[in-house]
């Protein structure tokens, strides 16, 4: 039986000290790409046991997982092992900058991860470049771009830009959710200066292109495909 997952969700496991760096990069990526990078933080649960349950749920429902093993963090190694066990596609990132390995008693990479394929980066710009490359090559991004290209045929440059922005906002409205009420989604988009007609047209086109699925009826819901 195939593992059910959210097609654009990417789990990110990392040491807490790298949180702000990743969050800054991810904010930029969310503006450009139809992917949802999720980092489980301290406020997702009350204690360590509950927190790991949240982590396992996020990993299990993700299409891909990224693990930053800089500093030899044991939690990252544990999370990687779980992702491997449930067969989530995954990649290890590792800072090669000497300063990133100072003041830690751990080895540069947890022994359990030694021998696994990993990508090294030298600084924040290099890390952003790696995550940009990952985002461009992700299956959901390719699917989204192909569908959007067809939807844009015959439109002016300005109309293409507006449609892209609208389509990305549809995806953003589903971040961290498996579905959203269609009425709620329309209200969300109208609050961002889109008209009802252009919203409905975009939703129909995205549905036809199999980017989203819109159910019918009074309580219609929208999900990512």
PETA-V833997 format. One record per helix or strand. SS is the DSSP state (helix for helix, strand for strand). FROM is the first residue (numbers start at 1). TO is the last residue. Records with the same first field share a line. If there is no record, write none. Layout:
# PETA-V833997
SS: FROM-TO  FROM-TO
This chain:
# PETA-V833997
strand: 6-13  36-38  62-68  90-95  118-121  180-181  212-214  221-224
helix: 16-32  42-44  48-60  74-85  98-101  111-113  124-137  139-151  157-172  182-190  196-208
